[in-house]
């Protein structure tokens, strides 16, 4: 149904996903219902920031920004609470899009997480607080009001428009939307509060002390004043009436009641205060405010630069993975301020994409207030700030790795794949990134750190931390001049790959790379400390003189004896492979597929095709293990009778098994399955 433009009230049904979310919100009991006020105030703060920015960019907007603020209006008699701001406001279409629907990525995941958390809470597996934390984590925001209100009304008018919009819902299947001709600029959220107490033990949000407590706890750092009218006993005749902060006394007679307007929050810009004067909880609440998350920050980073150009920065490393971390529409989390004036959200010029999980603010002193993204892209100061931010963040991560390995392990599991994107895109930061990047390897768990000396043993847990490339290089065996690696879809698939057999037999360590980005950065980096990165699944492999000697007493097969078989297989399988040759990398398996040195891996080809890129069909090389009984029998049968029945089928079974062994996809799985069953 398209939005109507007349003033008549219109009843609409919620989008199906929104109805399911509201049901979870309303019928789940949370231990921290204060969440709703923190979220609505945060939305109001954003609206004030946007109005200030819009007024700077468009002087014709004609709005007054001299007294931007947020108001709390409790009415104990009517059981209502109004949260009002004089910010940017919303148009009718924006109300329908932002309030009536949930048209943002991650909605399904959000519902599933809430449902799972509620079930786990009911079974006693997680705490109520853990369930409540999901509200902020997924940015539900406005919808959290239905935890404390039977009915929610939103009245809003966008700056520059003459007619407002009224939206009302009880959180059931429908909402009502209509014109609000007399709506002031900004947004008012009016809550018909549920009774205090009850099964949900709700605080009374119409009481002054409750609102003061919630604002002080969660919104004290908001840059805009949060005001509320309070009643106070009038001073006796002759008493000094000064001292009421931000308040005005009424005209009530002595001994009566006067109304004062008080500001509930301190409005202190946290980044301007010395770190020694800010508590961990204050930092945590500021992090939650700017990130719309409810986890604890893993680390708080403060920077202050003085001299040629001045700026301050307050950055946070998150503990939990944002649900949209790998979404194409994800926003970077650093905001730009100029002299404490909000300029823009998700300032892409301040942090590179591989640090998009970092949250925080940068407050520059020398930029223009009407700076645009286009200007920022060319600004020398911004480039310098970005470079220092990247360096400081990576230094912090490296310090966590050195001092808090358990926390680093969790952090790397969450964000390592994102950080490794920088190995491709940021040459300047590559050395720092390699210093913190850790990788799984074929080094056995519990292996001695100093293999040559045999001193001390790492525990299994230590081994799971992974290894840096520098550590790998320090353990390279005699004769080894290259850094060997193997990519794949999972650690198990890589560890069981036939490509590793000769390396394992000689005690040569191989890095195990399983993130999709690993397929790309190894080629971009090329070499580390003069040692070339080399895939064990590409090109010829010659391990002679490297590592442990192979088992003595085994007769090396005569390659000439297999020449006819190799030639015949090359012709017979020409539609599937570009070459057949004997292998030096196999010790146990009969065959494997390998690529030429500069070929794409099957995983990389699949990634490009999944992104819509058209690639020509590429053929790989089939390598045979001449010491394997199956290959030896195949050679003997071919030598005895090249036209023997079943010989061609055996050849296709060997080739198909080689594809499956590396986790590849057969071109005709049904034909291979029939061939296999027929031969059993």
C-alpha positions as CSV (number, residue, x, y, z in Angstrom):
1,X,0.0,0.0,0.0
2,X,1.5,3.3,-1.0
3,X,1.6,6.2,1.5
4,X,-1.5,8.4,1.3
5,X,-1.1,12.2,1.3
6,X,-4.4,13.2,2.8
7,X,-4.9,14.0,6.5
8,X,-7.1,11.0,7.2
9,X,-5.8,8.4,9.6
10,X,-4.6,5.2,8.0
11,X,-4.3,1.8,9.6
12,X,-1.5,-0.5,8.3
13,X,-0.3,-3.9,9.2
14,X,3.3,-4.4,10.4
15,X,5.7,-6.1,8.1
16,X,5.7,-9.8,9.0
17,X,9.3,-9.7,10.3
18,X,8.5,-6.6,12.5
19,X,5.5,-8.4,14.0
20,X,7.6,-11.4,15.0
21,X,10.2,-9.0,16.5
22,X,7.6,-7.1,18.5
23,X,6.2,-10.3,19.8
24,X,9.6,-11.3,21.1
25,X,10.2,-7.9,22.6
26,X,6.8,-7.5,24.4
27,X,6.5,-11.0,25.7
28,X,10.0,-11.5,26.9
29,X,10.9,-10.4,30.4
30,X,14.2,-8.5,30.7
31,X,16.2,-7.8,33.8
32,X,17.1,-4.3,32.5
33,X,14.1,-2.5,31.1
34,X,16.0,0.8,31.5
35,X,17.3,-0.1,28.0
36,X,14.4,1.7,26.3
37,X,15.3,5.1,27.7
38,X,18.9,4.8,26.7
39,X,17.9,3.8,23.2
40,X,15.3,6.6,22.7
41,X,17.7,9.3,24.1
42,X,20.4,8.0,21.8
43,X,18.1,8.3,18.8
44,X,17.2,11.9,19.9
45,X,20.9,12.7,20.2
46,X,21.5,11.5,16.7
47,X,18.5,13.6,15.5
48,X,20.1,16.7,17.0
49,X,23.5,16.0,15.5
50,X,21.8,15.6,12.1
51,X,20.0,18.9,12.4
52,X,23.1,20.8,13.4
53,X,24.9,19.3,10.4
54,X,22.0,20.0,8.0
55,X,21.9,23.6,9.1
56,X,25.6,24.0,8.5
57,X,25.3,22.5,5.0
58,X,22.1,24.3,4.0
59,X,21.6,27.8,5.3
60,X,18.2,28.0,3.5
61,X,16.8,25.4,5.8
62,X,15.8,28.2,8.2
63,X,16.0,26.3,11.5
64,X,17.0,27.6,14.9
65,X,19.9,25.6,16.3
66,X,20.6,27.9,19.3
67,X,18.9,25.7,21.8
68,X,19.0,22.1,20.7
69,X,18.0,19.8,23.5
70,X,16.1,16.7,24.7
71,X,13.2,16.9,27.1
72,X,11.7,14.2,29.4
73,X,8.1,15.0,30.4
74,X,6.7,12.5,32.9
75,X,3.0,12.6,34.0
76,X,2.4,10.4,37.0
77,X,-1.4,11.0,37.0
78,X,-1.8,10.1,33.3
79,X,0.9,7.4,33.5
80,X,2.8,8.8,30.5
81,X,6.4,9.6,29.7
82,X,7.3,11.8,26.7
83,X,10.8,12.0,25.3
84,X,11.0,14.9,23.0
85,X,13.8,16.5,20.9
86,X,13.9,19.5,18.5
87,X,16.1,17.7,16.1
88,X,15.9,16.9,12.4
89,X,12.6,15.0,12.6
90,X,11.1,12.6,10.1
91,X,8.9,12.8,7.0
92,X,5.9,10.5,6.7
93,X,7.7,8.2,4.3
94,X,10.6,8.0,6.8
95,X,8.3,7.0,9.6
96,X,6.8,4.2,7.5
97,X,10.2,3.0,6.4
98,X,12.0,3.3,9.7
99,X,9.3,2.6,12.3
100,X,6.7,0.6,10.5
101,X,9.2,-1.9,8.9
102,X,12.6,-3.3,9.6
103,X,14.2,-3.0,6.1
104,X,17.8,-3.4,7.3
105,X,20.2,-6.3,6.9
106,X,20.4,-8.8,9.8
107,X,16.7,-8.7,10.7
108,X,16.3,-12.5,10.4
109,X,19.4,-13.1,12.5
110,X,18.1,-10.6,15.1
111,X,14.9,-12.5,15.5
112,X,16.6,-15.8,15.7
113,X,19.1,-14.6,18.3
114,X,16.3,-13.1,20.4
115,X,14.2,-16.3,20.2
116,X,17.2,-18.5,21.0
117,X,18.2,-16.3,23.9
118,X,14.7,-16.4,25.3
119,X,14.5,-20.2,25.1
120,X,17.9,-20.4,26.7
121,X,16.8,-18.0,29.5
122,X,13.7,-20.1,30.2
123,X,15.8,-23.2,30.5
124,X,18.2,-21.5,32.8
125,X,21.2,-21.8,30.4
126,X,21.8,-18.0,30.2
127,X,21.0,-15.1,32.5
128,X,18.2,-12.6,31.9
129,X,20.9,-9.9,31.5
130,X,22.4,-11.9,28.6
131,X,19.0,-11.8,26.9
132,X,18.6,-8.1,27.5
133,X,21.9,-7.3,26.0
134,X,20.7,-8.4,22.6
135,X,18.5,-5.3,22.4
136,X,21.5,-3.0,22.1
137,X,23.6,-5.5,20.2
138,X,21.2,-5.5,17.3
139,X,20.2,-1.9,17.4
140,X,16.5,-2.5,18.0
141,X,16.2,0.9,19.6
142,X,12.7,2.3,19.1
143,X,11.1,-1.1,19.5
144,X,12.4,-1.5,23.0
145,X,9.8,1.0,24.2
146,X,7.1,-1.7,24.0
147,X,8.8,-3.4,27.0
148,X,7.5,-0.6,29.2
149,X,4.5,0.8,27.3
150,X,1.1,-0.5,26.4
151,X,0.8,2.1,23.6
152,X,3.5,4.1,21.9
153,X,2.7,7.3,20.0
154,X,5.3,9.1,17.8
155,X,4.7,12.7,16.7
156,X,7.3,14.1,14.4
157,X,7.9,16.9,11.8
158,X,11.0,17.1,9.6
159,X,12.9,20.3,9.5
160,X,11.9,22.3,6.4
161,X,8.4,20.7,6.2
162,X,5.2,22.3,7.3
163,X,3.1,19.2,8.3
164,X,4.0,16.5,10.7
165,X,3.1,12.9,11.2
166,X,1.5,10.9,14.1
167,X,2.2,7.2,14.4
168,X,0.5,5.1,17.1
169,X,0.6,1.4,17.9
170,X,0.0,-1.0,20.8
171,X,2.6,-3.4,19.5
172,X,0.1,-5.8,18.1
173,X,-0.5,-6.4,14.4
174,X,-1.2,-2.9,13.2
175,X,-0.2,0.7,13.5
176,X,-2.0,4.0,12.7
177,X,-0.5,6.8,10.8
178,X,-2.0,10.3,10.1
179,X,-1.1,13.9,9.6
180,X,-0.2,16.0,12.6
181,X,-0.7,19.7,11.4
182,X,0.4,21.3,14.7
183,X,3.4,19.1,15.3
184,X,6.5,21.0,16.3
185,X,9.8,20.4,14.5
186,X,11.6,17.3,15.9
187,X,10.2,14.1,17.4
188,X,8.2,13.3,20.5
189,X,7.9,9.7,21.7
190,X,4.9,9.4,24.0
191,X,4.6,6.2,26.1
192,X,1.5,5.0,27.9
193,X,3.4,3.3,30.6
194,X,2.6,-0.2,31.9
195,X,2.0,-0.4,35.7
196,X,5.1,-0.3,37.8
197,X,6.2,-3.5,39.6
198,X,4.3,-6.6,38.5
199,X,5.8,-9.8,37.3
200,X,8.4,-7.8,35.2
201,X,9.3,-5.7,38.3
202,X,9.2,-2.5,36.2
203,X,10.5,0.7,37.7
204,X,8.2,3.6,37.7
205,X,9.3,5.7,34.8
206,X,6.9,8.5,35.7
207,X,9.0,9.2,38.8
208,X,11.7,11.9,38.9
209,X,14.3,9.8,40.8
210,X,13.9,6.9,38.4
211,X,14.5,9.1,35.3
212,X,17.5,10.8,37.0
213,X,19.1,7.4,37.8
214,X,18.7,6.1,34.3
215,X,20.0,9.2,32.6
216,X,22.9,9.4,35.0
217,X,23.8,5.8,34.4
218,X,23.4,5.5,30.6
219,X,23.2,9.0,29.1
220,X,25.4,11.3,31.2
221,X,27.9,11.7,28.3
222,X,25.3,12.8,25.7
223,X,26.5,16.1,24.3
224,X,23.1,17.7,24.2
225,X,21.3,18.8,27.4
226,X,18.6,16.4,28.7
227,X,16.1,18.6,30.5
228,X,13.1,17.9,32.8
229,X,10.8,20.1,34.8
230,X,10.7,19.2,38.4
231,X,8.7,20.6,41.3
232,X,10.4,22.0,44.4
233,X,9.3,23.6,47.6
234,X,9.4,27.4,47.2
235,X,12.0,29.2,49.3
236,X,10.8,31.0,52.4
237,X,10.5,34.8,52.1
238,X,14.0,36.4,52.1
239,X,15.9,33.2,51.2
240,X,18.4,33.3,48.3
241,X,16.7,31.6,45.3
242,X,20.0,31.1,43.5
243,X,21.7,27.8,43.1
244,X,19.1,25.9,41.1
245,X,21.2,24.6,38.2
246,X,19.7,25.5,34.9
247,X,16.4,26.2,36.7
248,X,13.8,29.0,36.9
249,X,11.7,29.6,40.0
250,X,8.0,30.0,39.5
251,X,5.8,32.7,41.0
252,X,4.3,30.5,43.8
253,X,4.1,32.2,47.2
254,X,6.6,31.4,49.9
255,X,6.0,27.9,51.2
256,X,4.4,26.7,48.0
257,X,5.7,24.7,45.1
258,X,7.8,26.0,42.2
259,X,8.7,24.3,38.9
260,X,12.3,24.2,37.9
261,X,13.9,23.1,34.6
262,X,16.9,21.0,35.4
263,X,19.6,19.5,33.2
264,X,20.0,15.8,34.1
265,X,23.3,15.0,32.3
266,X,26.8,16.5,32.7
267,X,27.3,16.8,28.8
268,X,31.0,16.3,29.3
269,X,32.8,15.2,26.2
270,X,34.5,12.1,27.4
271,X,37.4,12.4,25.0
272,X,38.4,15.8,26.4
273,X,38.9,14.5,29.9
274,X,42.1,12.9,31.2
275,X,41.9,9.1,31.1
276,X,42.7,9.1,34.8
277,X,39.5,11.0,35.5
278,X,37.2,8.6,33.5
279,X,36.0,5.3,34.9
280,X,35.9,2.1,32.9
281,X,32.1,2.1,33.2
282,X,31.9,5.6,31.7
283,X,34.1,4.5,28.8
284,X,31.9,1.4,28.4
285,X,28.7,3.4,28.3
286,X,30.1,5.8,25.8
287,X,31.2,2.8,23.6
288,X,27.7,1.4,23.8
289,X,26.2,4.8,22.9
290,X,28.2,5.3,19.7
291,X,28.2,1.6,18.6
292,X,24.6,0.8,19.5
293,X,26.0,-2.4,21.1
294,X,25.8,-3.8,24.6
295,X,29.1,-5.8,24.9
296,X,32.0,-4.5,26.9
297,X,34.9,-3.0,24.9
298,X,37.9,-5.2,24.8
299,X,40.2,-2.2,24.8
300,X,39.9,1.6,25.0
301,X,42.4,3.7,23.0
302,X,43.0,7.4,23.6
303,X,45.1,9.7,21.4
304,X,45.9,13.4,21.6
305,X,48.0,15.2,19.0
306,X,49.3,18.7,19.3
307,X,51.4,20.8,17.1
308,X,51.0,21.5,13.4
309,X,47.4,20.2,13.6
310,X,45.5,19.1,16.7
311,X,43.0,16.4,17.3
312,X,41.8,14.0,19.9
313,X,40.6,10.4,19.4
314,X,38.8,7.9,21.6
315,X,38.6,4.5,20.0
316,X,37.3,1.1,21.1
317,X,38.0,-2.5,20.1
318,X,34.8,-4.5,20.5
319,X,34.4,-7.8,22.2
320,X,31.6,-9.2,20.1
321,X,31.2,-9.4,16.3
322,X,28.7,-6.9,14.9
323,X,26.0,-8.8,13.0
324,X,26.7,-6.8,9.8
325,X,30.5,-7.1,9.9
326,X,30.6,-8.7,6.4
327,X,27.5,-7.1,5.0
328,X,28.2,-4.9,1.9
329,X,26.2,-2.1,3.6
330,X,28.1,-2.2,6.9
331,X,29.2,1.2,8.1
332,X,32.6,2.0,9.7
333,X,32.3,3.0,13.3
334,X,34.3,6.2,13.7
335,X,32.6,9.5,13.9
336,X,34.1,12.9,13.0
337,X,33.7,15.9,15.2
338,X,35.2,19.4,14.6
339,X,35.7,21.3,17.9
340,X,33.1,19.1,19.6
341,X,30.6,19.7,16.8
342,X,29.3,16.5,15.2
343,X,30.1,16.4,11.5
344,X,29.5,12.9,10.2
345,X,28.9,9.3,11.2
346,X,30.9,6.4,9.8
347,X,33.7,8.6,8.4
348,X,35.3,6.2,5.9
349,X,38.3,8.5,5.5
350,X,39.4,8.0,9.1
351,X,39.8,4.2,9.2
352,X,40.4,1.7,6.3
353,X,37.9,-1.1,5.6
354,X,40.0,-3.7,7.4
355,X,39.5,-1.7,10.7
356,X,35.7,-1.2,10.2
357,X,35.0,-3.0,13.5
358,X,36.8,-0.2,15.4
359,X,34.3,2.2,17.1
360,X,34.9,5.7,18.4
361,X,35.3,9.4,17.6
362,X,37.9,11.8,16.3
363,X,37.6,15.4,17.2
364,X,39.7,17.7,14.9
365,X,40.5,21.3,15.8
366,X,41.5,22.7,12.4
367,X,38.9,21.4,9.9
368,X,36.1,23.5,8.5
369,X,32.6,22.8,10.0
370,X,31.2,22.4,6.5
371,X,33.8,19.8,5.4
372,X,32.5,17.2,2.9
373,X,33.5,13.7,2.2
374,X,35.0,14.8,-1.1
375,X,37.2,17.4,0.7
376,X,38.2,14.8,3.3
377,X,39.4,12.4,0.6
378,X,42.0,15.0,-0.4
379,X,42.8,16.5,3.1
380,X,46.4,16.0,4.2
381,X,45.5,16.2,7.9
382,X,42.9,13.5,7.5
383,X,45.4,11.2,5.8
384,X,47.9,11.8,8.6
385,X,45.3,11.2,11.3
386,X,44.2,8.0,9.5
387,X,47.8,6.7,9.3
388,X,48.4,7.3,13.0
389,X,45.1,5.7,14.0
390,X,45.9,2.6,12.0
391,X,49.4,2.4,13.6
392,X,48.0,2.9,17.1
393,X,45.3,0.3,16.8
394,X,47.7,-2.3,15.5
395,X,50.1,-1.5,18.3
396,X,47.3,-2.0,20.7
397,X,46.4,-5.4,19.2
398,X,50.0,-6.5,19.3
399,X,50.1,-5.6,23.0
400,X,47.0,-7.6,23.7
401,X,48.6,-10.5,21.9
402,X,51.7,-10.3,24.0
403,X,50.1,-9.6,27.4
404,X,46.6,-11.3,27.2
405,X,46.8,-14.3,24.9
406,X,43.4,-15.7,25.9
407,X,41.7,-12.5,25.0
408,X,43.7,-12.2,21.8
409,X,42.7,-15.7,20.8
410,X,39.0,-14.7,21.0
411,X,39.6,-11.4,19.3
412,X,41.5,-13.0,16.4
413,X,38.8,-15.6,15.9
414,X,36.3,-12.7,15.6
415,X,38.2,-10.2,13.6
416,X,41.3,-11.9,12.1
417,X,39.7,-12.4,8.7
418,X,38.9,-8.7,8.5
419,X,42.3,-7.6,9.6
420,X,43.9,-9.8,6.9
421,X,42.1,-7.7,4.3
422,X,44.7,-5.0,5.1
423,X,47.5,-7.3,3.9
424,X,46.0,-6.8,0.4
425,X,45.1,-3.1,0.5
426,X,47.5,-1.3,2.8
427,X,51.2,-1.8,2.0
428,X,52.2,0.7,4.7
429,X,50.5,-1.3,7.4
430,X,51.5,-4.7,6.1
431,X,54.5,-5.2,8.4
432,X,52.5,-4.4,11.5
433,X,49.6,-6.6,10.3
434,X,52.0,-9.5,9.7
435,X,53.3,-9.1,13.2
436,X,49.8,-9.6,14.7
437,X,48.4,-12.1,12.2
438,X,48.3,-15.6,13.4
439,X,47.8,-18.8,11.5
440,X,47.1,-22.4,12.1
441,X,49.8,-24.8,10.9
442,X,50.7,-28.5,10.7
443,X,53.0,-28.0,13.7
444,X,51.8,-30.6,16.2
445,X,50.0,-29.3,19.3
446,X,52.5,-29.2,22.2
447,X,55.5,-29.2,20.0
448,X,58.6,-27.6,21.4
449,X,58.9,-23.9,20.6
450,X,62.6,-24.3,20.1
451,X,62.7,-27.4,18.0
452,X,66.4,-27.5,17.6
453,X,67.2,-27.1,21.3
454,X,64.2,-29.2,22.5
455,X,63.8,-26.8,25.5
456,X,60.3,-26.7,27.0
457,X,57.0,-27.6,25.5
458,X,54.0,-25.5,24.7
459,X,50.7,-26.8,25.9
460,X,47.9,-27.7,23.5
461,X,46.2,-24.4,24.4
462,X,49.3,-22.5,23.5
463,X,49.5,-24.2,20.2
464,X,45.9,-23.2,19.4
465,X,46.9,-19.5,19.6
466,X,48.5,-20.1,16.2
467,X,51.8,-18.9,14.8
468,X,53.0,-15.7,13.2
469,X,55.0,-15.9,10.0
470,X,58.1,-14.7,11.8
471,X,57.8,-17.5,14.2
472,X,57.3,-20.0,11.4
473,X,60.5,-18.7,9.7
474,X,62.4,-19.2,12.9
475,X,61.4,-22.9,12.9
476,X,62.2,-23.6,9.2
477,X,64.1,-26.9,8.8
478,X,67.5,-27.3,7.2
479,X,67.5,-26.6,3.5
480,X,64.1,-24.8,3.6
481,X,64.0,-21.5,1.8
482,X,60.3,-21.0,1.2
483,X,57.2,-20.5,3.4
484,X,54.8,-23.3,2.6
485,X,51.1,-22.9,2.9
486,X,47.9,-24.6,1.8
487,X,44.4,-23.0,1.5
488,X,41.1,-24.8,2.0
489,X,37.6,-24.5,3.2
490,X,38.3,-25.8,6.7
491,X,41.2,-26.9,8.9
492,X,40.1,-30.5,8.8
493,X,40.0,-30.5,5.0
494,X,43.5,-29.0,4.8
495,X,45.0,-31.3,7.4
496,X,43.7,-34.4,5.5
497,X,44.8,-33.1,2.1
498,X,47.1,-35.5,0.1
499,X,49.2,-32.4,-0.8
500,X,50.7,-32.4,2.7
501,X,51.9,-36.0,2.7
502,X,55.5,-35.5,1.6
503,X,55.8,-32.4,3.8
504,X,54.6,-34.2,6.8
505,X,56.9,-37.1,6.1
506,X,59.9,-34.8,6.1
507,X,58.8,-32.7,9.1
508,X,58.3,-29.6,7.1
509,X,55.7,-27.2,8.7
510,X,52.9,-25.9,6.4
511,X,50.6,-23.0,7.2
512,X,46.9,-23.8,7.2
513,X,44.9,-21.0,5.7
514,X,41.1,-21.3,5.7
515,X,39.6,-17.8,5.5
516,X,38.4,-16.7,2.0
517,X,40.7,-13.7,2.2
518,X,43.7,-16.0,2.5
519,X,43.3,-17.0,-1.2
520,X,44.2,-13.4,-2.1
521,X,46.6,-11.9,0.4
522,X,49.3,-14.6,-0.1
523,X,49.7,-13.5,-3.7
524,X,49.6,-9.8,-2.8
525,X,52.3,-10.2,-0.1
526,X,54.5,-12.5,-2.2
527,X,57.3,-12.9,0.3
528,X,58.2,-12.2,4.0
529,X,61.7,-11.5,5.2
530,X,63.0,-12.6,1.8
531,X,61.2,-15.9,2.0
532,X,58.7,-16.7,-0.8
533,X,55.2,-17.8,0.1
534,X,54.6,-21.0,-1.8
535,X,51.4,-23.1,-2.1
536,X,52.0,-26.8,-1.7
537,X,49.2,-27.4,-4.1
538,X,50.8,-25.6,-7.1
539,X,53.7,-26.2,-9.4
540,X,56.3,-28.9,-9.1
541,X,57.5,-29.9,-5.6
542,X,61.0,-30.9,-5.0
543,X,61.8,-31.6,-1.3
544,X,65.1,-33.2,-1.8
545,X,67.6,-31.9,0.7
546,X,64.9,-30.4,2.9
547,X,64.0,-31.7,6.3
548,X,64.2,-35.3,7.4
549,X,65.4,-37.9,5.0
550,X,62.8,-40.2,3.5
551,X,62.7,-43.8,4.6
552,X,65.7,-45.7,3.5
553,X,65.6,-49.1,1.7
554,X,62.7,-48.1,-0.6
555,X,63.4,-48.5,-4.2
556,X,62.6,-45.4,-6.2
557,X,60.3,-46.2,-9.1
558,X,61.6,-45.8,-12.6
559,X,59.8,-42.9,-14.2
560,X,60.4,-44.5,-17.6
561,X,58.2,-47.5,-16.6
562,X,55.2,-45.1,-16.2
563,X,55.8,-43.1,-19.3
564,X,53.2,-45.0,-21.4
565,X,50.6,-44.9,-18.7
566,X,51.1,-41.2,-18.1
567,X,50.8,-40.5,-21.9
568,X,47.7,-42.6,-22.2
569,X,46.0,-41.0,-19.1
570,X,46.8,-37.6,-20.5
571,X,44.9,-38.4,-23.7
572,X,42.1,-40.3,-22.0
573,X,41.4,-37.5,-19.5
574,X,42.1,-34.6,-21.8
575,X,38.6,-33.2,-21.3
576,X,39.2,-33.0,-17.5
577,X,42.9,-32.4,-16.9
578,X,45.6,-30.5,-18.8
579,X,48.5,-32.8,-17.8
580,X,49.3,-36.1,-16.1
581,X,52.6,-36.6,-14.3
582,X,54.3,-38.5,-11.5
583,X,54.2,-36.8,-8.1
584,X,56.9,-36.1,-5.5
585,X,54.4,-34.7,-3.0
586,X,52.4,-38.0,-2.4
587,X,53.5,-40.7,0.0
588,X,50.2,-42.3,0.9
589,X,47.4,-41.3,-1.6
590,X,47.2,-42.7,-5.1
591,X,46.7,-39.3,-6.8
592,X,46.0,-35.6,-6.3
593,X,45.1,-32.6,-8.4
594,X,47.5,-29.6,-8.5
595,X,47.6,-26.3,-10.3
596,X,50.3,-24.6,-12.3
597,X,52.3,-22.1,-10.3
598,X,50.2,-19.1,-11.3
599,X,46.8,-20.9,-11.5
600,X,43.9,-19.9,-9.3
601,X,42.9,-22.4,-6.6
602,X,39.4,-24.0,-7.0
603,X,38.3,-22.0,-3.9
604,X,39.3,-18.7,-5.4
605,X,37.6,-19.6,-8.7
606,X,34.4,-20.4,-6.7
607,X,34.6,-17.1,-4.9
608,X,34.9,-15.1,-8.1
609,X,32.0,-17.0,-9.7
610,X,29.8,-16.5,-6.7
611,X,30.4,-12.8,-7.0
612,X,29.1,-12.9,-10.6
613,X,32.4,-12.9,-12.4
614,X,32.6,-15.1,-15.5
615,X,35.8,-17.2,-15.7
616,X,36.9,-19.6,-18.4
617,X,36.9,-23.3,-17.4
618,X,40.4,-24.2,-16.1
619,X,41.9,-27.6,-16.1
620,X,44.3,-28.9,-13.5
621,X,47.2,-31.3,-13.4
622,X,46.7,-34.9,-12.2
623,X,49.7,-36.2,-10.2
624,X,50.1,-39.9,-9.6
625,X,51.9,-41.6,-6.8
626,X,54.1,-44.3,-8.5
627,X,54.6,-46.2,-5.2
628,X,50.9,-46.7,-4.5
629,X,49.5,-50.2,-5.2
630,X,46.6,-48.9,-7.2
631,X,48.8,-46.9,-9.6
632,X,51.2,-49.8,-9.9
633,X,48.3,-52.2,-10.8
634,X,47.0,-49.6,-13.3
635,X,50.4,-49.4,-14.9
636,X,50.7,-53.2,-15.1
637,X,47.2,-53.6,-16.6
638,X,47.9,-50.9,-19.2
639,X,51.2,-52.4,-20.1
640,X,49.6,-55.9,-20.6
641,X,46.5,-54.7,-22.5
642,X,45.9,-51.0,-23.2
643,X,42.4,-51.8,-24.4
644,X,41.5,-53.9,-21.4
645,X,37.8,-53.5,-20.3
646,X,37.4,-51.3,-17.2
647,X,40.8,-49.5,-17.7
648,X,39.1,-46.3,-18.7
649,X,36.7,-46.5,-15.8
650,X,39.6,-46.9,-13.4
651,X,41.3,-43.9,-14.8
652,X,38.2,-41.8,-14.2
653,X,37.8,-43.1,-10.7
654,X,41.3,-42.1,-9.9
655,X,40.9,-38.6,-11.3
656,X,37.5,-38.1,-9.5
657,X,38.9,-39.3,-6.2
658,X,41.7,-36.8,-6.6
659,X,39.2,-34.0,-7.0
660,X,37.2,-35.0,-4.0
661,X,40.3,-35.4,-1.8
662,X,41.0,-31.7,-2.1
663,X,37.4,-30.7,-1.5
664,X,36.7,-29.9,-5.1
665,X,33.4,-30.4,-7.0
666,X,33.0,-33.1,-9.7
667,X,31.7,-32.0,-13.1
668,X,29.3,-34.9,-13.2
669,X,28.8,-36.3,-9.7
670,X,26.0,-38.7,-10.8
671,X,28.2,-40.4,-13.4
672,X,31.1,-40.8,-10.9
673,X,28.7,-42.3,-8.3
674,X,27.4,-44.8,-10.8
675,X,30.9,-45.7,-11.9
676,X,31.9,-46.2,-8.3
677,X,28.9,-48.4,-7.5
678,X,29.4,-50.5,-10.6
679,X,33.0,-51.2,-9.7
680,X,32.2,-52.4,-6.1
